[in-house]
Amino acid sequence: MQSDDLKNLVEAALPAIAAAGAAALEELRVSLLGKNGSITALLKSLGGMEPEARKAAGAEINRIKAQITDALSARRAVLDSQALERQLAGERIDVTQPPRPDLAGAMHPLSRTQEELAAIFATMGFSIAEGPDIESDWNNFSALNIPAHHPARAMMDTFYLQAPEHARPPVLRTHTSPVQIRTMLNWAKTEGLGATPAPIRIIVPGRTFRADHDATHSPMFHQCEGLVIGEGITLGHLKGCLIDFLRAYFGVPELPVRFRASYFPFTEPSMEVDIGWSRKTGEIGGGTDWLEILGSGMIHANVLANCGIDPRRFQGFAFGVGLERITMLKHGIADLRLFYESDVRWLRHYGASPLTPASLHEGI
Ligand code: PHE
């Protein structure tokens, strides 16, 4: 073979390789370097040459083989990276696209209320505590100064679970107040032992259960408990805290708030809290009528003692508010059952935007 032929071979192969697509490239590789390829044939032809000539030709053919191999793999790399680019472009997701408004979800009004309470009480230094839906009889009743056979248990007729013989059956909690007990027990064992204990300030939003069912009662409903324990906590703190909360939640700065003596076994004194409204128009803060909105009181000394807290050193207050009730009042929702029907039209109307967080900045 003449070195001119070799030169021609290279001059034809290199531009063809540089321009080839994936399939053509593979064909070129086979026709040059494959078993019957032209370079392979050249290498085979070395065997019939004189030693001197073979040496020179061998070196030349190997140089050309290397040149072509390099060109093939360079082209392969270009094609591979082009293919990857194409795939990435096809799978690209534009995260700057605005959400499709027709597919936007809404936050359930009760969830929104919970977020609003969290935001309001956070500004007063409260954190959020939780407890289980299934409670022991002791946490739900006895520790809260509601002994067995006490008539106050009938006020909260509820659902009992199966229990081994002689044991008191667990209950679906009738209020969020058992989380008072859980929180105080923990605190008494840890923080409460210190010389200058940090006070308890919690709210407890959550599910509660009672055997009731009509337009204003559901067997499952929601409450939010509040609990403050510390040294020198007074009824004045309770009143200030609840007045601030109600005015912020309803967005009525001068909302009239009335504290009315009442009875709960776990608070002493106990107070029902009313807000001013108009029975005729439903306007909150207008008119001359009163509407009962929550229960509250100073923690009963027996309850503190049940949790291992010395009532002579520590005092506190608690309150419990029905979340459906305050949500219905704020949004003019007439029937409690609508909360649980999951009617998409209702949820769209009363639901809140999940993208707008509850904040006190410009009013809740
Ligand atoms: N747990 C009471 C109820 O469900 C409400 C309440 C809570 C009253 C805390 C006083 C203090 O009716």
Residues whose N, C-alpha, C, O or C-beta is under 5 A from the ligand:
A	BS01	LIG	T174 H175 S177 F264 T267 G295 S296 G297 A318 F319 G320
